[in-house]
Amino acid sequence: MAALIVLATSCTWHRQLPPLSDDERRAYANDEGFSLVRESMTTEDVIALLGPPTSQDSNPSIYRYRGRGYVVFAPARLFDLPRVIQFQVDPDERGS
């Protein structure tokens, strides 16, 4: 029983999203938010700048923004929030 619970909690749920519309692609192409992301920003900084992610992976923590790109965070340290270690603009990001 315990193995079943561990297995169920370690899986992530991926949903299939419909393709981006032409209007969404144009809006995201003009998006300046990702150009302002910098290494060492906290998760709170990124959410304030880009809004909540379309999806989120863990280990490492990755925020995915559909049609925009993704941001990778280093694990949190004692008395600190996770911080950006990598980010990539990717208009083909599926966000799931």
N, C-alpha and C positions, 0 to 999 in steps of 0.2 A: 504494500500500500504506500509506504514512504517513497519507494522508487518511482511510483506513478506520479506522486505529487511533485517530486523533484523534476521529473521529465516534463510535466505540464508547465511548470513555472519557468523552465529554461527555454521554451519555445517562444518565438515571436509570431504575431499574427500579421500577415501581409495581405492587404486588400488590393484588388485590381481597380485602378481608377480609369475613367474614360479618357480618351486623348484630349489634349489641350485644344481649345478653340483658337481660331486665328486671332481673335481679340485678346485672349489671354497671352498668346505668344508675343504679340506686339507690346502689351503692357509690361511683361516680364523682360523683354529686350531693352526697354527704356528704364528698367529698375536700377536705381543707383545704390540700393542698400548693400548689395554684396561688395561693391567697390569700397565700402567704408569698413568692412570687417577686417580686423587686424589680429595677429597672433597675440595671445595673452588676454584677450577680452574674456569676460565671464559669460556664463550661460545667460544671466540676466541682461547683460549688455546686448547680446545677440538677439534675444527675444524682443528687447525694446526697439532694436533697429529693424529687424526683419519680421517680427510677429512670431506667433507660435509655429513650429515646424509642421509640415504636412504629415510626416511620420518621424519616428525616433527609434534608433537602434541602440543597443547597449553593448558594452565591452568590446571596443571602446565606444564611448557615447558619440553617436552621430546624429545630427539633426539634418533631415532631408527636406528640401523645399522644392516642391513640384514645379518643373519648368524653370527653376532658378539655379539650383546647385545644392551643395551640402557643406556642412561644417563639422569638423572632428574636434572633440574635446579630450584633453588629458584627464585622467582620474583626479577627483578632488583630493586636496591635501588637507591635513589637519587645520581646522579653522579657516578654510578657504573654499571657494567654489571651483568647479571644473573650469579650465581655461582653454581657449582655442589653440590648437597646435597645427591645424591644417584647414584650408577651405578651398573650394573649387567651384567656380561658376560653370554651370552645365545646363544649357537650355533643354537638353534631352533628359534631364533627371526625372524619373518617374514618380518620385516621392512616395514609394511604397517598398 
